Every structure is written in C-alpha cells, then in structure tokens.
Amino acid sequence: MLKRLVVIGAAVAGAVLVRKKAKQQQAEQDLWTAATDDVQAPAAPAAPPVTQVDVPAEVAAEGDDAPASS
C-alpha cells in the first residue's frame, strides 16, 4: 500500500514539474515574440496603380510621327 502511494506521489510530482516547465517555456516564447514582433524589414513604398487612359479618337487617329520600322 505504501509503495503505491509513493509511486502515485512521484507521478503527480513529475506531472506538476513537467507542467510548470511547459508554462515557463511558453511564457518565454510569448515574451520573445512580443519583443521581436515590431521588428520588421522596411517595406518598399507601394507604386501607384497603373490605369488605362482614354485617348480621344482624334488624337489616336493622328498616331505617332515616327516612321514605322520594317
């Protein structure tokens, strides 16, 4: 009977230690994440979107003054 109590007590103590260690590691990970969360590479400025421009028919009919290359 006493041996069973010792084994159960040891198992409970082991489980408590494992749980405590896991919580400590999670707290350290959370702290590390919070400390490094704002550190990011500078983002390149976004280029304005390219939009299609409507060209009046008269201007489009004139075309380019440069000769076409063959």
C-alpha positions in Angstrom: 0.0 0.0 0.0 2.8 2.4 0.9 4.6 1.6 -2.3 1.6 2.6 -4.3 1.3 5.9 -2.6 4.9 6.6 -3.2 4.6 5.8 -6.9 1.4 7.9 -7.2 3.0 10.8 -5.4 6.1 10.6 -7.6 3.9 10.5 -10.7 1.9 13.6 -9.5 5.1 15.4 -8.7 6.6 14.6 -12.1 3.4 15.8 -13.8 3.5 19.1 -11.9 7.1 19.7 -12.8 6.5 18.9 -16.5 3.5 21.3 -16.5 5.5 24.0 -14.7 8.4 23.7 -17.2 5.9 23.8 -20.2 4.3 27.0 -18.8 7.7 28.6 -18.3 8.8 27.8 -21.8 5.5 29.2 -23.2 5.9 32.4 -21.2 9.5 32.8 -22.5 8.2 32.2 -26.1 5.5 34.8 -25.6 8.0 37.3 -24.3 10.4 36.7 -27.2 7.5 37.0 -29.7 6.3 40.3 -28.1 9.9 41.7 -28.0 10.5 40.9 -31.7 7.0 41.4 -33.1 7.6 45.1 -34.1 11.0 44.4 -35.7 10.3 44.1 -39.4 12.1 44.9 -42.6 11.2 48.3 -44.1 8.5 47.8 -46.7 9.1 49.3 -50.1 6.7 52.1 -50.9 3.8 50.9 -53.0 3.7 52.1 -56.6 0.6 53.8 -57.7 -1.7 51.5 -59.7 -1.3 51.8 -63.5 -4.5 53.0 -65.0 -5.6 53.0 -68.6 -6.0 56.4 -70.1 -8.8 57.1 -72.5 -7.4 58.8 -75.6 -9.8 60.9 -77.8 -10.4 59.5 -81.2 -8.8 62.5 -83.0 -5.5 62.0 -81.1 -5.5 58.3 -81.6 -6.0 58.7 -85.4 -3.0 61.0 -85.7 -0.8 58.3 -84.3 3.0 58.6 -83.8 5.0 60.9 -86.0 7.9 58.5 -86.1 8.2 56.3 -89.2 7.4 52.6 -88.8 10.4 50.4 -88.8 10.3 47.4 -91.1 
